[in-house]
Amino acid sequence: MLSHKGTEQLETQNLILRKFRFDDAEDMFINWANDERVTKYLSWYPHNNKQITEEFIDSLIKSYDSPETYFWAIVPKDYNKVIGSISVIEFSNNMSRCEIGYCLSMSFWNMGIMTEALKAVIEFLLNEIGFERVQAKHDIANPASGKVMKKAGMQYEGRLRKYQKTKEGKLVTCDMYSSIRE
């Protein structure tokens, strides 16, 4: 049985994972939302202006009223600015599983930040919420994302051919990883 709690603040050795605030719009826009290199494999296009980012954050803040919303801002303790996000992008109460998606400012790639965030979120979702399975997938053209999943302790499960549509409408092959509650 799942015990939905919504987006609770999580803390790791180097990070604070917290709810987004409206004043995060500037950092989100500058650090990753406008960067086509960061959004290349995501389901949304880069933001052309800060107003798009502000509208997104406004709708996200409203969604926090639901205990079934899990969407964290990633804030390094030594930087104190939002540099990325990690969220549950879909879930099934009936099947007791969820899927995680994430993105991070390119300036902070290859530092272990996303691995640290992903580990904390997986632990929270399995142990606090009660999901039996937490999964994540990536376009095979983006193997770096798979490395993050593996480093976070997720197990490779296989390749899903022509599994997901890109924002341009093209079907791409994805690799699936998961962590399960023991």
N, CA and C atoms as a LAMMPS dump frame, in Angstrom:
ITEM: TIMESTEP
0
ITEM: NUMBER OF ATOMS
546
ITEM: BOX BOUNDS ff ff ff
-5.0000000000000000e+02 5.0000000000000000e+02
-5.0000000000000000e+02 5.0000000000000000e+02
-5.0000000000000000e+02 5.0000000000000000e+02
ITEM: ATOMS id mol type element x y z
1 1 1 N 0.84 -1.189 0
2 1 2 C 0 0 0
3 1 3 C 0.884 1.25 0
4 2 1 N 0.564 2.168 -0.885
5 2 2 C 1.336 3.4 -0.997
6 2 3 C 0.857 4.438 0.011
7 3 1 N 1.804 5.183 0.543
8 3 2 C 1.502 6.274 1.474
9 3 3 C 2.021 7.565 0.872
10 4 1 N 1.253 8.139 -0.057
11 4 2 C 1.697 9.352 -0.739
12 4 3 C 1.876 10.5 0.243
13 5 1 N 3.006 11.178 0.116
14 5 2 C 3.354 12.311 0.976
15 5 3 C 3.658 13.568 0.185
16 6 1 N 3.807 13.424 -1.136
17 6 2 C 4.179 14.57 -1.956
18 6 3 C 5.666 14.873 -1.85
19 7 1 N 6.04 16.001 -2.38
20 7 2 C 7.444 16.406 -2.465
21 7 3 C 7.93 16.895 -1.11
22 8 1 N 8.574 16.02 -0.392
23 8 2 C 9.177 16.405 0.884
24 8 3 C 10.637 16.774 0.644
25 9 1 N 11.149 17.679 1.458
26 9 2 C 12.553 18.053 1.318
27 9 3 C 13.433 16.867 1.699
28 10 1 N 14.42 16.597 0.851
29 10 2 C 15.397 15.536 1.095
30 10 3 C 16.777 16.169 1.15
31 11 1 N 17.631 15.619 1.99
32 11 2 C 18.978 16.15 2.117
33 11 3 C 19.981 15.014 1.978
34 12 1 N 21.023 15.257 1.197
35 12 2 C 22.121 14.312 1.049
36 12 3 C 23.382 14.994 1.562
37 13 1 N 24.507 14.354 1.388
38 13 2 C 25.759 14.947 1.846
39 13 3 C 26.003 16.309 1.189
40 14 1 N 25.688 16.417 -0.106
41 14 2 C 26.026 17.634 -0.846
42 14 3 C 24.839 18.423 -1.373
43 15 1 N 23.632 17.865 -1.253
44 15 2 C 22.473 18.451 -1.925
45 15 3 C 21.284 18.663 -0.998
46 16 1 N 20.491 19.654 -1.37
47 16 2 C 19.139 19.823 -0.835
48 16 3 C 18.202 19.592 -2.02
49 17 1 N 17.267 18.678 -1.859
50 17 2 C 16.216 18.456 -2.854
51 17 3 C 14.942 18.999 -2.231
52 18 1 N 14.369 20 -2.863
53 18 2 C 13.224 20.703 -2.266
54 18 3 C 12.213 21.073 -3.334
55 19 1 N 11.064 21.565 -2.878
56 19 2 C 10.048 22.072 -3.8
57 19 3 C 10.598 23.313 -4.51
58 20 1 N 10.145 23.49 -5.733
59 20 2 C 10.47 24.718 -6.454
60 20 3 C 9.712 25.886 -5.838
61 21 1 N 10.335 27.048 -5.902
62 21 2 C 9.71 28.308 -5.492
63 21 3 C 9.675 29.22 -6.711
64 22 1 N 8.791 30.197 -6.684
65 22 2 C 8.674 31.085 -7.843
66 22 3 C 9.989 31.802 -8.138
67 23 1 N 10.741 32.14 -7.084
68 23 2 C 12.004 32.85 -7.319
69 23 3 C 13.106 31.957 -7.888
70 24 1 N 12.817 30.679 -8.16
71 24 2 C 13.766 29.79 -8.833
72 24 3 C 13.734 29.96 -10.353
73 25 1 N 12.795 30.704 -10.863
74 25 2 C 12.617 30.819 -12.317
75 25 3 C 13.877 31.325 -13.013
76 26 1 N 14.5 32.326 -12.454
77 26 2 C 15.717 32.884 -13.059
78 26 3 C 16.81 31.819 -13.168
79 27 1 N 17.073 31.128 -12.056
80 27 2 C 18.119 30.1 -12.064
81 27 3 C 17.759 28.956 -13.002
82 28 1 N 16.509 28.537 -12.995
83 28 2 C 16.095 27.446 -13.878
84 28 3 C 16.289 27.844 -15.343
85 29 1 N 15.854 29.025 -15.692
86 29 2 C 15.977 29.486 -17.067
87 29 3 C 17.446 29.563 -17.491
88 30 1 N 18.264 30.193 -16.669
89 30 2 C 19.673 30.393 -17.011
90 30 3 C 20.453 29.076 -16.989
91 31 1 N 20.227 28.259 -15.973
92 31 2 C 21.055 27.07 -15.768
93 31 3 C 20.736 25.895 -16.684
94 32 1 N 19.45 25.725 -17.095
95 32 2 C 19.18 24.588 -17.979
96 32 3 C 17.96 24.703 -18.87
97 33 1 N 16.942 25.423 -18.491
98 33 2 C 15.691 25.391 -19.265
99 33 3 C 15.832 25.987 -20.667
100 34 1 N 16.799 26.871 -20.861
101 34 2 C 16.975 27.48 -22.186
102 34 3 C 18.076 26.796 -23.006
103 35 1 N 18.66 25.728 -22.482
104 35 2 C 19.823 25.089 -23.106
105 35 3 C 19.389 23.875 -23.931
106 36 1 N 19.508 23.979 -25.231
107 36 2 C 19.083 22.866 -26.1
108 36 3 C 19.953 21.634 -25.934
109 37 1 N 21.152 21.784 -25.409
110 37 2 C 21.996 20.608 -25.14
111 37 3 C 21.44 19.813 -23.965
112 38 1 N 20.899 20.505 -22.97
113 38 2 C 20.309 19.833 -21.806
114 38 3 C 18.964 19.215 -22.173
115 39 1 N 18.171 19.917 -22.957
116 39 2 C 16.803 19.456 -23.267
117 39 3 C 16.743 18.552 -24.491
118 40 1 N 17.876 18.247 -25.088
119 40 2 C 17.917 17.457 -26.326
120 40 3 C 17.105 16.171 -26.23
121 41 1 N 17.22 15.438 -25.13
122 41 2 C 16.531 14.151 -24.987
123 41 3 C 15.302 14.237 -24.091
124 42 1 N 14.912 15.43 -23.71
125 42 2 C 13.737 15.599 -22.852
126 42 3 C 12.473 15.712 -23.697
127 43 1 N 11.332 15.683 -23.033
128 43 2 C 10.053 15.716 -23.744
129 43 3 C 9.591 17.134 -24.067
130 44 1 N 10.367 18.14 -23.695
131 44 2 C 9.987 19.529 -23.939
132 44 3 C 11.132 20.297 -24.594
133 45 1 N 10.733 21.334 -25.327
134 45 2 C 11.693 22.191 -26.018
135 45 3 C 12.317 23.19 -25.046
136 46 1 N 13.511 23.691 -25.362
137 46 2 C 14.103 24.729 -24.51
138 46 3 C 13.175 25.941 -24.429
139 47 1 N 13.196 26.586 -23.28
140 47 2 C 12.386 27.782 -23.087
141 47 3 C 13.034 28.952 -23.82
142 48 1 N 12.25 29.649 -24.627
143 48 2 C 12.764 30.79 -25.396
144 48 3 C 12.906 32.051 -24.562
145 49 1 N 12.16 32.099 -23.46
146 49 2 C 12.234 33.272 -22.596
147 49 3 C 11.864 32.885 -21.169
148 50 1 N 12.193 33.756 -20.239
149 50 2 C 11.976 33.472 -18.82
150 50 3 C 10.5 33.353 -18.476
151 51 1 N 9.627 33.985 -19.235
152 51 2 C 8.192 33.914 -18.948
153 51 3 C 7.687 32.462 -19.043
154 52 1 N 8.188 31.7 -20
155 52 2 C 7.798 30.296 -20.13
156 52 3 C 8.21 29.533 -18.872
157 53 1 N 9.402 29.798 -18.392
158 53 2 C 9.89 29.155 -17.169
159 53 3 C 9.027 29.56 -15.983
160 54 1 N 8.685 30.835 -15.891
161 54 2 C 7.838 31.318 -14.79
162 54 3 C 6.468 30.644 -14.817
163 55 1 N 5.887 30.504 -16.003
164 55 2 C 4.579 29.847 -16.124
165 55 3 C 4.666 28.379 -15.72
166 56 1 N 5.755 27.715 -16.113
167 56 2 C 5.939 26.321 -15.726
168 56 3 C 6.032 26.193 -14.205
169 57 1 N 6.866 27.017 -13.588
170 57 2 C 7.034 26.944 -12.136
171 57 3 C 5.732 27.284 -11.423
172 58 1 N 5 28.248 -11.932
173 58 2 C 3.709 28.597 -11.333
174 58 3 C 2.768 27.388 -11.329
175 59 1 N 2.683 26.677 -12.449
176 59 2 C 1.804 25.498 -12.507
177 59 3 C 2.348 24.378 -11.62
178 60 1 N 3.647 24.254 -11.546
179 60 2 C 4.253 23.242 -10.696
180 60 3 C 3.943 23.523 -9.224
181 61 1 N 4.08 24.759 -8.801
182 61 2 C 3.79 25.128 -7.408
183 61 3 C 2.342 24.782 -7.068
184 62 1 N 1.424 25.033 -7.976
185 62 2 C 0.014 24.673 -7.739
186 62 3 C -0.156 23.16 -7.608
187 63 1 N 0.639 22.394 -8.347
188 63 2 C 0.522 20.936 -8.299
189 63 3 C 1.01 20.356 -6.977
190 64 1 N 1.81 21.119 -6.23
191 64 2 C 2.31 20.627 -4.945
192 64 3 C 1.186 20.407 -3.931
193 65 1 N -0.005 20.916 -4.195
194 65 2 C -1.14 20.661 -3.31
195 65 3 C -1.512 19.18 -3.293
196 66 1 N -1.156 18.467 -4.344
197 66 2 C -1.458 17.043 -4.423
198 66 3 C -0.37 16.225 -3.728
199 67 1 N -0.757 15.275 -2.874
200 67 2 C 0.248 14.409 -2.252
201 67 3 C 0.856 13.414 -3.24
202 68 1 N 0.38 13.42 -4.479
203 68 2 C 0.918 12.528 -5.507
204 68 3 C 1.866 13.247 -6.468
205 69 1 N 2.279 14.466 -6.119
206 69 2 C 3.259 15.21 -6.913
207 69 3 C 4.629 15.049 -6.272
208 70 1 N 5.575 14.601 -7.084
209 70 2 C 6.962 14.423 -6.633
210 70 3 C 7.859 15.113 -7.649
211 71 1 N 8.281 16.335 -7.34
212 71 2 C 9.063 17.136 -8.284
213 71 3 C 10.008 18.035 -7.485
214 72 1 N 11.288 17.684 -7.501
215 72 2 C 12.277 18.364 -6.679
216 72 3 C 13.189 19.287 -7.477
217 73 1 N 13.535 20.399 -6.866
218 73 2 C 14.614 21.269 -7.337
219 73 3 C 15.904 20.728 -6.726
220 74 1 N 16.963 20.668 -7.517
221 74 2 C 18.262 20.196 -7.038
222 74 3 C 19.124 21.414 -6.713
223 75 1 N 19.525 21.511 -5.444
224 75 2 C 20.3 22.662 -4.972
225 75 3 C 21.549 22.165 -4.248
226 76 1 N 22.739 22.371 -4.835
227 76 2 C 23.967 22.026 -4.113
228 76 3 C 24.122 22.916 -2.88
229 77 1 N 24.504 22.319 -1.781
230 77 2 C 24.646 23.08 -0.535
231 77 3 C 25.688 24.191 -0.661
232 78 1 N 26.743 23.946 -1.43
233 78 2 C 27.806 24.948 -1.533
234 78 3 C 27.556 25.982 -2.639
235 79 1 N 26.457 25.852 -3.365
236 79 2 C 26.147 26.762 -4.464
237 79 3 C 24.865 27.543 -4.182
238 80 1 N 23.926 26.892 -3.527
239 80 2 C 22.671 27.497 -3.077
240 80 3 C 21.817 28.093 -4.197
241 81 1 N 21.928 27.511 -5.396
242 81 2 C 21.061 27.888 -6.514
243 81 3 C 20.543 26.609 -7.147
244 82 1 N 19.378 26.687 -7.764
245 82 2 C 18.787 25.526 -8.43
246 82 3 C 19.558 25.244 -9.713
247 83 1 N 19.999 23.987 -9.849
248 83 2 C 20.793 23.613 -11.024
249 83 3 C 20.148 22.482 -11.834
250 84 1 N 19.014 21.979 -11.378
251 84 2 C 18.357 20.898 -12.098
252 84 3 C 17.103 20.46 -11.38
253 85 1 N 16.501 19.398 -11.931
254 85 2 C 15.288 18.862 -11.322
255 85 3 C 15.269 17.356 -11.451
256 86 1 N 14.499 16.742 -10.571
257 86 2 C 14.267 15.299 -10.612
258 86 3 C 12.831 15.081 -10.159
259 87 1 N 12.121 14.211 -10.882
260 87 2 C 10.695 14.069 -10.588
261 87 3 C 10.179 12.693 -10.96
262 88 1 N 9.018 12.377 -10.392
263 88 2 C 8.261 11.21 -10.83
264 88 3 C 7.452 11.684 -12.027
265 89 1 N 7.713 11.084 -13.185
266 89 2 C 7.035 11.534 -14.399
267 89 3 C 5.765 10.743 -14.679
268 90 1 N 5.669 9.549 -14.112
269 90 2 C 4.417 8.789 -14.166
270 90 3 C 4.461 7.712 -13.108
271 91 1 N 3.268 7.271 -12.685
272 91 2 C 3.217 6.207 -11.695
273 91 3 C 1.9 5.459 -11.804
274 92 1 N 1.875 4.286 -11.204
275 92 2 C 0.663 3.48 -11.112
276 92 3 C 0.479 3.075 -9.656
277 93 1 N -0.597 3.557 -9.048
278 93 2 C -0.917 3.13 -7.687
279 93 3 C -1.225 1.642 -7.667
280 94 1 N -1.98 1.2 -8.655
281 94 2 C -2.397 -0.193 -8.722
282 94 3 C -1.201 -1.14 -8.847
283 95 1 N -0.239 -0.776 -9.678
284 95 2 C 0.935 -1.624 -9.9
285 95 3 C 2.087 -1.297 -8.943
286 96 1 N 1.929 -0.255 -8.13
287 96 2 C 2.924 0.145 -7.137
288 96 3 C 4.299 0.405 -7.765
289 97 1 N 4.273 1.145 -8.87
290 97 2 C 5.529 1.476 -9.541
291 97 3 C 5.494 2.92 -10.019
292 98 1 N 6.69 3.462 -10.235
293 98 2 C 6.794 4.826 -10.749
294 98 3 C 8.019 4.938 -11.628
295 99 1 N 8.038 6.014 -12.411
296 99 2 C 9.168 6.286 -13.287
297 99 3 C 9.712 7.67 -12.981
298 100 1 N 11.035 7.763 -12.972
299 100 2 C 11.723 9.011 -12.652
300 100 3 C 12.328 9.621 -13.91
301 101 1 N 12.288 10.949 -13.982
302 101 2 C 12.979 11.703 -15.017
303 101 3 C 13.798 12.799 -14.353
304 102 1 N 14.828 13.263 -15.037
305 102 2 C 15.687 14.279 -14.436
306 102 3 C 16.411 15.081 -15.506
307 103 1 N 16.875 16.259 -15.118
308 103 2 C 17.733 17.071 -15.974
309 103 3 C 18.62 17.94 -15.091
310 104 1 N 19.757 18.318 -15.644
311 104 2 C 20.762 19.024 -14.867
312 104 3 C 21.51 20.013 -15.759
313 105 1 N 21.82 21.162 -15.206
314 105 2 C 22.627 22.156 -15.907
315 105 3 C 23.911 21.513 -16.406
316 106 1 N 24.26 21.793 -17.651
317 106 2 C 25.451 21.215 -18.251
318 106 3 C 26.726 21.577 -17.474
319 107 1 N 26.72 22.715 -16.818
320 107 2 C 27.884 23.133 -16.028
321 107 3 C 28.167 22.181 -14.865
322 108 1 N 27.191 21.346 -14.527
323 108 2 C 27.334 20.449 -13.38
324 108 3 C 27.34 18.972 -13.779
325 109 1 N 27.481 18.697 -15.069
326 109 2 C 27.571 17.31 -15.528
327 109 3 C 28.885 16.69 -15.062
328 110 1 N 28.876 15.385 -14.912
329 110 2 C 30.068 14.593 -14.571
330 110 3 C 30.678 14.951 -13.221
331 111 1 N 29.833 15.329 -12.267
332 111 2 C 30.296 15.634 -10.914
333 111 3 C 29.658 14.717 -9.876
334 112 1 N 28.818 13.787 -10.323
335 112 2 C 28.138 12.88 -9.391
336 112 3 C 26.887 13.456 -8.763
337 113 1 N 26.51 14.655 -9.165
338 113 2 C 25.357 15.32 -8.553
339 113 3 C 24.061 14.581 -8.851
340 114 1 N 23.831 14.236 -10.122
341 114 2 C 22.58 13.573 -10.457
342 114 3 C 22.522 12.179 -9.849
343 115 1 N 23.638 11.494 -9.789
344 115 2 C 23.66 10.169 -9.15
345 115 3 C 23.255 10.286 -7.691
346 116 1 N 23.791 11.277 -6.998
347 116 2 C 23.467 11.501 -5.586
348 116 3 C 21.981 11.832 -5.411
349 117 1 N 21.451 12.672 -6.277
350 117 2 C 20.027 13.03 -6.209
351 117 3 C 19.149 11.812 -6.504
352 118 1 N 19.507 11.068 -7.53
353 118 2 C 18.715 9.899 -7.923
354 118 3 C 18.688 8.859 -6.814
355 119 1 N 19.813 8.595 -6.176
356 119 2 C 19.848 7.647 -5.057
357 119 3 C 18.89 8.075 -3.945
358 120 1 N 18.906 9.355 -3.6
359 120 2 C 18.052 9.858 -2.518
360 120 3 C 16.578 9.73 -2.871
361 121 1 N 16.23 10.05 -4.102
362 121 2 C 14.83 9.981 -4.527
363 121 3 C 14.363 8.53 -4.583
364 122 1 N 15.193 7.636 -5.101
365 122 2 C 14.821 6.215 -5.141
366 122 3 C 14.57 5.698 -3.726
367 123 1 N 15.473 6.006 -2.811
368 123 2 C 15.313 5.561 -1.426
369 123 3 C 14.012 6.086 -0.825
370 124 1 N 13.712 7.355 -1.055
371 124 2 C 12.474 7.96 -0.545
372 124 3 C 11.244 7.266 -1.131
373 125 1 N 11.248 7.053 -2.433
374 125 2 C 10.072 6.47 -3.092
375 125 3 C 9.846 5.013 -2.684
376 126 1 N 10.925 4.266 -2.518
377 126 2 C 10.779 2.861 -2.109
378 126 3 C 10.45 2.74 -0.624
379 127 1 N 11.176 3.448 0.218
380 127 2 C 11.068 3.238 1.665
381 127 3 C 10.033 4.112 2.362
382 128 1 N 9.814 5.325 1.854
383 128 2 C 8.852 6.222 2.512
384 128 3 C 7.463 6.156 1.872
385 129 1 N 7.416 6.085 0.561
386 129 2 C 6.125 6.066 -0.135
387 129 3 C 5.626 4.631 -0.292
388 130 1 N 6.536 3.71 -0.476
389 130 2 C 6.152 2.311 -0.555
390 130 3 C 6.034 1.739 -1.956
391 131 1 N 6.558 2.45 -2.958
392 131 2 C 6.575 1.856 -4.287
393 131 3 C 7.397 0.572 -4.241
394 132 1 N 6.971 -0.416 -4.985
395 132 2 C 7.707 -1.671 -5.089
396 132 3 C 8.779 -1.572 -6.168
397 133 1 N 8.553 -0.702 -7.135
398 133 2 C 9.455 -0.578 -8.281
399 133 3 C 9.599 0.893 -8.653
400 134 1 N 10.851 1.324 -8.837
401 134 2 C 11.159 2.643 -9.36
402 134 3 C 11.964 2.401 -10.631
403 135 1 N 11.51 2.985 -11.725
404 135 2 C 12.193 2.743 -12.989
405 135 3 C 12.575 4.059 -13.65
406 136 1 N 13.493 3.949 -14.598
407 136 2 C 13.898 5.092 -15.418
408 136 3 C 14.376 4.533 -16.742
409 137 1 N 14.188 5.317 -17.785
410 137 2 C 14.647 4.893 -19.103
411 137 3 C 15.335 6.057 -19.792
412 138 1 N 16.12 5.727 -20.808
413 138 2 C 16.783 6.779 -21.577
414 138 3 C 16.88 6.355 -23.031
415 139 1 N 16.857 7.345 -23.885
416 139 2 C 17.102 7.155 -25.308
417 139 3 C 18.508 6.575 -25.441
418 140 1 N 18.67 5.534 -26.251
419 140 2 C 19.999 4.917 -26.365
420 140 3 C 21.038 5.873 -26.943
421 141 1 N 20.587 6.942 -27.569
422 141 2 C 21.518 7.958 -28.074
423 141 3 C 22.083 8.814 -26.934
424 142 1 N 21.588 8.613 -25.718
425 142 2 C 22.03 9.374 -24.551
426 142 3 C 22.563 8.408 -23.48
427 143 1 N 23.672 7.718 -23.752
428 143 2 C 24.173 6.722 -22.809
429 143 3 C 24.626 7.3 -21.464
430 144 1 N 24.946 8.575 -21.416
431 144 2 C 25.364 9.191 -20.148
432 144 3 C 24.264 9.078 -19.102
433 145 1 N 23.013 9.165 -19.531
434 145 2 C 21.901 9.037 -18.589
435 145 3 C 21.852 7.62 -18.01
436 146 1 N 22.141 6.631 -18.839
437 146 2 C 22.198 5.253 -18.359
438 146 3 C 23.315 5.048 -17.342
439 147 1 N 24.428 5.727 -17.526
440 147 2 C 25.535 5.632 -16.571
441 147 3 C 25.114 6.164 -15.204
442 148 1 N 24.332 7.248 -15.205
443 148 2 C 23.823 7.798 -13.942
444 148 3 C 22.947 6.755 -13.254
445 149 1 N 22.051 6.141 -14.011
446 149 2 C 21.146 5.141 -13.437
447 149 3 C 21.935 3.979 -12.837
448 150 1 N 22.918 3.515 -13.56
449 150 2 C 23.736 2.387 -13.088
450 150 3 C 24.512 2.779 -11.826
451 151 1 N 25.117 3.965 -11.829
452 151 2 C 25.872 4.421 -10.659
453 151 3 C 24.976 4.609 -9.438
454 152 1 N 23.705 4.904 -9.678
455 152 2 C 22.75 5.073 -8.578
456 152 3 C 22.239 3.729 -8.058
457 153 1 N 22.728 2.644 -8.648
458 153 2 C 22.352 1.322 -8.164
459 153 3 C 21.185 0.677 -8.889
460 154 1 N 20.712 1.317 -9.937
461 154 2 C 19.615 0.738 -10.699
462 154 3 C 20.15 -0.408 -11.567
463 155 1 N 19.309 -1.388 -11.793
464 155 2 C 19.695 -2.548 -12.581
465 155 3 C 19.19 -2.407 -14.012
466 156 1 N 20.073 -2.679 -14.955
467 156 2 C 19.696 -2.664 -16.367
468 156 3 C 18.745 -3.825 -16.628
469 157 1 N 17.627 -3.53 -17.288
470 157 2 C 16.627 -4.564 -17.556
471 157 3 C 16.504 -4.926 -19.02
472 158 1 N 16.855 -4.017 -19.901
473 158 2 C 16.761 -4.365 -21.303
474 158 3 C 16.481 -3.176 -22.198
475 159 1 N 16.409 -3.485 -23.481
476 159 2 C 16.224 -2.493 -24.528
477 159 3 C 14.796 -2.576 -25.052
478 160 1 N 14.163 -1.415 -25.144
479 160 2 C 12.788 -1.303 -25.626
480 160 3 C 12.821 -0.626 -26.991
481 161 1 N 12.617 -1.395 -28.038
482 161 2 C 12.741 -0.877 -29.395
483 161 3 C 11.537 -0.009 -29.765
484 162 1 N 11.848 1.114 -30.404
485 162 2 C 10.821 2.078 -30.829
486 162 3 C 9.78 2.264 -29.724
487 163 1 N 10.257 2.63 -28.553
488 163 2 C 9.422 2.657 -27.352
489 163 3 C 8.795 4.012 -27.057
490 164 1 N 9.511 5.072 -27.333
491 164 2 C 9.056 6.4 -26.909
492 164 3 C 9.207 7.404 -28.036
493 165 1 N 8.231 8.316 -28.109
494 165 2 C 8.316 9.376 -29.112
495 165 3 C 9.078 10.565 -28.557
496 166 1 N 9.918 11.128 -29.41
497 166 2 C 10.618 12.354 -29.052
498 166 3 C 9.65 13.524 -29.201
499 167 1 N 10.072 14.679 -28.768
500 167 2 C 9.222 15.868 -28.926
501 167 3 C 8.985 16.193 -30.395
502 168 1 N 9.859 15.684 -31.261
503 168 2 C 9.69 15.878 -32.708
504 168 3 C 8.777 14.812 -33.325
505 169 1 N 8.376 13.81 -32.527
506 169 2 C 7.464 12.777 -33.01
507 169 3 C 8.134 11.52 -33.54
508 170 1 N 9.444 11.426 -33.408
509 170 2 C 10.191 10.255 -33.879
510 170 3 C 10.211 9.19 -32.781
511 171 1 N 9.974 7.923 -33.164
512 171 2 C 10.076 6.829 -32.199
513 171 3 C 11.541 6.467 -31.987
514 172 1 N 11.946 6.369 -30.721
515 172 2 C 13.324 6.027 -30.39
516 172 3 C 13.365 4.785 -29.502
517 173 1 N 14.497 4.127 -29.543
518 173 2 C 14.74 2.954 -28.72
519 173 3 C 15.3 3.413 -27.376
520 174 1 N 14.831 2.781 -26.298
521 174 2 C 15.242 3.172 -24.949
522 174 3 C 15.8 1.981 -24.181
523 175 1 N 16.69 2.257 -23.262
524 175 2 C 17.153 1.274 -22.295
525 175 3 C 16.431 1.531 -20.979
526 176 1 N 15.997 0.451 -20.325
527 176 2 C 15.232 0.536 -19.072
528 176 3 C 16.084 0.048 -17.908
529 177 1 N 16.01 0.779 -16.811
530 177 2 C 16.663 0.419 -15.548
531 177 3 C 15.616 0.456 -14.437
532 178 1 N 15.869 -0.273 -13.358
533 178 2 C 14.95 -0.2 -12.23
534 178 3 C 15.652 -0.511 -10.917
535 179 1 N 15.009 -0.092 -9.856
536 179 2 C 15.337 -0.501 -8.493
537 179 3 C 14.043 -1.027 -7.892
538 180 1 N 14.146 -2.098 -7.139
539 180 2 C 12.94 -2.662 -6.529
540 180 3 C 13.116 -2.727 -5.011
541 181 1 N 11.992 -2.699 -4.317
542 181 2 C 12.031 -2.794 -2.856
543 181 3 C 12.232 -4.252 -2.487
544 182 1 N 13.198 -4.506 -1.657
545 182 2 C 13.494 -5.895 -1.255
546 182 3 C 12.742 -6.21 0.018
